[in-house]
C-alpha cells in the first residue's frame, strides 16, 4: 500500500455532520489555543509533512 492510497482511504471516510456549526468553531477555547500555537510557532510557513513509520505502524508528524 502506498502513502497516496492510504491517504485516499482515510479521507474518503471523513464527513461533516452539521456544516452550520463550522463558523462557531473559531470561538471554542480549544480551537483558539490551536490557532495561537500555529501563529506562535509559525507553522503555516511551510506545509506539514506526514510520514508512515512502517516499523511502528502509525502516522507520525
Backbone as a printed PyTorch tensor [residue, N CA C, xyz], in Angstrom:
tensor([[[  0.8520,  -1.1780,   0.0000],
         [  0.0000,   0.0000,   0.0000],
         [  0.8970,   1.2390,   0.0000]],

        [[  0.5960,   2.1930,  -0.8490],
         [  1.3920,   3.4130,  -0.9170],
         [  0.8010,   4.4790,  -0.0060]],

        [[  1.5690,   5.5220,   0.2180],
         [  1.0990,   6.6380,   1.0410],
         [ -0.1350,   7.2800,   0.4190]],

        [[ -0.1330,   7.4710,  -0.9020],
         [ -1.2880,   8.0710,  -1.5750],
         [ -2.5420,   7.2290,  -1.3920]],

        [[ -2.4060,   5.9270,  -1.4940],
         [ -3.5490,   5.0340,  -1.3070],
         [ -4.0730,   5.1320,   0.1140]],

        [[ -3.1670,   5.1880,   1.0760],
         [ -3.5680,   5.2920,   2.4800],
         [ -4.3070,   6.5950,   2.7260]],

        [[ -3.8010,   7.6930,   2.1890],
         [ -4.4540,   8.9920,   2.3710],
         [ -5.8360,   8.9790,   1.7340]],

        [[ -5.9670,   8.3990,   0.5460],
         [ -7.2650,   8.3230,  -0.1100],
         [ -8.2450,   7.5170,   0.7300]],

        [[ -7.7960,   6.4350,   1.3140],
         [ -8.6800,   5.6150,   2.1380],
         [ -9.1130,   6.3750,   3.3820]],

        [[ -8.1980,   7.1340,   3.9840],
         [ -8.5360,   7.8880,   5.1820],
         [ -9.4910,   9.0290,   4.8740]],

        [[ -9.2530,   9.7570,   3.8050],
         [-10.0750,  10.9220,   3.5080],
         [-11.4630,  10.5600,   3.0060]],

        [[-11.6380,   9.4030,   2.4320],
         [-12.9590,   9.0560,   1.9190],
         [-13.9500,   8.7850,   3.0520]],

        [[-13.4760,   8.5930,   4.2580],
         [-14.3660,   8.3050,   5.3780],
         [-14.6910,   9.5410,   6.2120]],

        [[-14.0970,  10.6780,   5.8820],
         [-14.3400,  11.8990,   6.6310],
         [-15.5650,  12.6140,   6.0850]],

        [[-16.4090,  13.0810,   6.9890],
         [-17.5620,  13.8640,   6.5650],
         [-17.9580,  14.8130,   7.6880]],

        [[-18.6650,  15.8550,   7.3460],
         [-19.1320,  16.8340,   8.3260],
         [-20.6230,  16.6110,   8.5080]],

        [[-21.0140,  16.3040,   9.7380],
         [-22.4200,  16.0120,  10.0100],
         [-23.3020,  17.2550,   9.9190]],

        [[-22.8100,  18.3800,  10.4890],
         [-23.6220,  19.5930,  10.5340],
         [-22.7700,  20.7960,  10.1420]],

        [[-22.6910,  21.1250,   8.8500],
         [-21.8460,  22.2340,   8.3960],
         [-22.2340,  23.5820,   8.9920]],

        [[-23.4590,  23.7320,   9.4620],
         [-23.8790,  25.0160,  10.0290],
         [-23.1320,  25.3410,  11.3220]],

        [[-22.5160,  24.3460,  11.9440],
         [-21.7820,  24.5740,  13.1940],
         [-20.3330,  24.9950,  12.9620]],

        [[-19.8610,  24.9320,  11.7210],
         [-18.4660,  25.2550,  11.4330],
         [-18.0620,  26.6700,  11.8450]],

        [[-18.8580,  27.7090,  11.5780],
         [-18.4290,  29.0570,  11.9750],
         [-18.2240,  29.2190,  13.4830]],

        [[-18.9040,  28.4330,  14.2990],
         [-18.7850,  28.5530,  15.7540],
         [-17.4700,  27.9830,  16.2850]],

        [[-16.7580,  27.2180,  15.4650],
         [-15.5130,  26.5950,  15.9310],
         [-14.4760,  27.6210,  16.3440]],

        [[-14.4270,  28.7470,  15.6690],
         [-13.4130,  29.7640,  15.9770],
         [-13.5580,  30.2980,  17.3950]],

        [[-14.7450,  30.2070,  17.9610],
         [-14.9850,  30.7130,  19.3170],
         [-14.6970,  29.6740,  20.4050]],

        [[-14.5030,  28.4300,  20.0330],
         [-14.2560,  27.3790,  21.0230],
         [-12.8360,  27.4990,  21.5630]],

        [[-12.6680,  27.4090,  22.8990],
         [-11.3430,  27.6070,  23.5020],
         [-10.2570,  26.6920,  22.9420]],

        [[-10.5700,  25.4290,  22.6860],
         [ -9.5190,  24.5370,  22.1900],
         [ -9.1130,  24.9010,  20.7600]],

        [[-10.0270,  25.4280,  19.9680],
         [ -9.6650,  25.8810,  18.6230],
         [ -8.8300,  27.1550,  18.6990]],

        [[ -9.1490,  28.0350,  19.6560],
         [ -8.3580,  29.2530,  19.8410],
         [ -6.9430,  28.9090,  20.2870]],

        [[ -6.8040,  27.9230,  21.1700],
         [ -5.4760,  27.5120,  21.6410],
         [ -4.6450,  26.9460,  20.4910]],

        [[ -5.2710,  26.1490,  19.6410],
         [ -4.5530,  25.5870,  18.4880],
         [ -4.1420,  26.7010,  17.5310]],

        [[ -5.0470,  27.6450,  17.2680],
         [ -4.7340,  28.7590,  16.3660],
         [ -3.5870,  29.5980,  16.9240]],

        [[ -3.5760,  29.8320,  18.2390],
         [ -2.4850,  30.5950,  18.8580],
         [ -1.1550,  29.8670,  18.7020]],

        [[ -1.1560,  28.5690,  18.9240],
         [  0.0860,  27.7940,  18.7850],
         [  0.5850,  27.8250,  17.3400]],

        [[ -0.3270,  27.7330,  16.3870],
         [  0.0600,  27.7890,  14.9720],
         [  0.7000,  29.1300,  14.6550]],

        [[  0.1060,  30.2160,  15.1600],
         [  0.6790,  31.5480,  14.9130],
         [  2.0260,  31.7150,  15.6080]],

        [[  2.1010,  31.3220,  16.8910],
         [  3.3370,  31.5000,  17.6640],
         [  4.4960,  30.6900,  17.0910]],

        [[  4.2130,  29.4870,  16.6420],
         [  5.2600,  28.6170,  16.1060],
         [  5.4750,  28.8150,  14.6030]],

        [[  4.6710,  29.6760,  13.9910],
         [  4.7600,  29.9590,  12.5550],
         [  4.6750,  28.6620,  11.7360]],

        [[  3.7070,  27.8280,  12.0920],
         [  3.5820,  26.5110,  11.4650],
         [  3.0480,  26.5560,  10.0400]],

        [[  2.4760,  27.6810,   9.6330],
         [  1.9220,  27.7510,   8.2840],
         [  2.9280,  28.2500,   7.2560]],

        [[  4.1620,  28.4800,   7.6850],
         [  5.1720,  28.9690,   6.7340],
         [  5.5430,  27.9040,   5.7070]],

        [[  5.3450,  26.6360,   6.0400],
         [  5.6250,  25.5380,   5.1150],
         [  4.6160,  24.4200,   5.3850]],

        [[  4.2460,  23.6770,   4.3630],
         [  3.2930,  22.5810,   4.5810],
         [  3.8470,  21.5390,   5.5550]],

        [[  2.9610,  20.9820,   6.3620],
         [  3.3630,  19.9100,   7.2650],
         [  3.5900,  18.6460,   6.4480]],

        [[  4.5620,  17.8890,   6.8320],
         [  4.8800,  16.6450,   6.1240],
         [  4.4780,  15.4710,   7.0170]],

        [[  3.8230,  14.5000,   6.4250],
         [  3.4230,  13.3120,   7.1660],
         [  4.2000,  12.1130,   6.6570]],

        [[  4.6190,  11.2930,   7.5760],
         [  5.3880,  10.1030,   7.2450],
         [  4.6830,   8.8740,   7.7960]],

        [[  4.8530,   7.7660,   7.1440],
         [  4.3820,   6.4920,   7.6800],
         [  5.6120,   5.7600,   8.1900]],

        [[  5.5970,   5.4480,   9.4620],
         [  6.6960,   4.6830,  10.0340],
         [  6.3150,   3.2160,   9.9440]],

        [[  6.8540,   2.5470,   8.9670],
         [  6.4550,   1.1670,   8.6890],
         [  6.6640,   0.2420,   9.8820]],

        [[  7.7720,   0.4150,  10.5880],
         [  8.0520,  -0.4980,  11.6940],
         [  7.1390,  -0.2490,  12.8890]],

        [[  6.5850,   0.9520,  13.0210],
         [  5.7130,   1.2550,  14.1480],
         [  4.2420,   1.0900,  13.7880]],

        [[  3.9110,   1.2570,  12.5090],
         [  2.5390,   1.0470,  12.0800],
         [  1.5780,   2.1790,  12.3810]],

        [[  2.0740,   3.3940,  12.6200],
         [  1.1620,   4.5100,  12.8350],
         [  1.7260,   5.7740,  12.2080]],

        [[  0.8420,   6.7770,  12.0620],
         [  1.2330,   8.0500,  11.4420],
         [  1.9990,   8.8930,  12.4360]],

        [[  2.9650,   9.6050,  11.9480],
         [  3.7690,  10.4770,  12.8000],
         [  4.0950,  11.7290,  12.0060]],

        [[  4.1200,  12.8590,  12.6660],
         [  4.4820,  14.0990,  12.0120],
         [  5.8990,  14.4470,  12.3470]]])
